[in-house]
């Protein structure tokens, strides 16, 4: 569809000039590489918890994930060895970020027949 005001022709698309999901993935992995070594325990624990939650019907993929379950997951991560000196608020923020990435990836996989933009 093209928007035509008589002077300018511009593609009418909500995704006009946005990055593809591939470049978003590249950005995500680069930002993950910037996490300090002292936080690697937390990142590994969050990744393993999210791996356990990555199944169809998981609360992670609900339209509005349950806040209480996210707090419980963050609390479980904080109890892992080497992670007990870290504030649960930081863990919750990192968990939310990881869940956001996986939710986007999950949506793209579900709609595999078209290029997924975010």
C-alpha positions in Angstrom: 0.0 0.0 0.0 1.3 3.4 -0.9 0.4 6.7 0.8 0.0 9.3 -1.9 -0.6 12.9 -1.0 0.0 14.0 -4.6 3.6 15.1 -3.8 5.3 12.3 -2.0 5.0 8.6 -2.4 6.0 6.7 0.7 5.4 3.0 1.6 2.7 2.7 4.2 4.0 0.1 6.6 4.3 0.0 10.3 7.7 -1.6 9.8 9.1 1.0 7.4 12.8 1.6 8.1 13.0 -0.8 11.1 15.8 -3.3 11.7 15.2 -6.9 10.9 15.2 -9.6 13.6 18.6 -10.7 12.5 20.2 -7.4 13.4 18.2 -7.3 16.7 19.7 -10.7 17.5 23.2 -9.4 16.7 22.6 -6.5 19.0 21.3 -8.7 21.8 24.3 -11.0 21.7 26.7 -8.1 21.6 25.1 -6.6 24.6 25.2 -9.9 26.4 29.0 -10.0 25.8 29.4 -6.7 27.6 28.1 -8.1 30.9 30.9 -8.1 33.4 32.6 -11.3 34.4 31.4 -10.8 38.0 27.8 -11.1 36.8 28.3 -14.2 34.7 26.9 -16.4 37.5 23.7 -14.5 37.4 23.5 -14.6 33.6 24.1 -18.3 33.5 21.5 -19.0 36.2 18.9 -16.8 34.4 19.6 -18.5 31.1 19.1 -21.9 32.7 15.9 -20.8 34.4 14.6 -19.4 31.1 15.6 -22.6 29.3 13.3 -24.5 31.7 10.5 -22.1 31.0 10.8 -22.3 27.2 7.9 -24.5 26.4 4.5 -24.0 24.8 2.0 -22.7 27.5 4.7 -21.3 29.8 3.9 -18.2 31.7 6.9 -16.6 29.9 4.9 -16.5 26.7 1.6 -15.3 28.2 0.4 -11.9 27.0 1.0 -10.5 30.5 3.4 -12.7 32.3 2.6 -13.2 36.0 4.6 -10.8 38.1 4.6 -13.1 41.1 6.1 -16.0 39.2 8.8 -13.7 37.8 9.6 -12.7 41.4 9.7 -16.4 42.4 12.1 -17.1 39.5 14.3 -14.2 40.4 14.3 -15.4 44.0 15.3 -18.9 42.9 18.2 -17.4 40.9 19.4 -15.4 43.9 19.6 -18.6 46.0 22.0 -20.3 43.5 25.6 -20.6 44.7 27.7 -17.5 43.9 24.6 -15.3 43.2 23.5 -14.7 46.8 25.1 -11.2 47.2 23.3 -9.7 44.2 20.1 -7.6 44.7 17.0 -9.4 43.5 15.9 -6.2 41.7 18.9 -6.5 39.4 18.2 -10.2 38.9 14.6 -9.4 38.0 15.6 -6.7 35.5 18.0 -9.2 33.8 15.3 -11.9 33.9 12.8 -9.5 32.3 15.3 -8.7 29.5 16.0 -12.3 28.8 12.3 -13.1 28.7 11.7 -10.2 26.3 14.3 -11.6 23.9 12.9 -15.1 24.1 9.3 -13.9 23.7 10.3 -12.0 20.5 12.1 -15.0 19.2 9.1 -17.2 20.0 6.8 -14.9 18.1 9.1 -15.0 15.1 9.3 -18.8 15.2 5.5 -19.1 15.3 5.2 -16.8 12.3 8.0 -18.5 10.3 6.3 -18.0 6.9 7.1 -14.3 6.9 10.1 -12.2 7.8 9.8 -11.2 11.4 10.5 -7.6 12.3 10.3 -6.1 15.8 
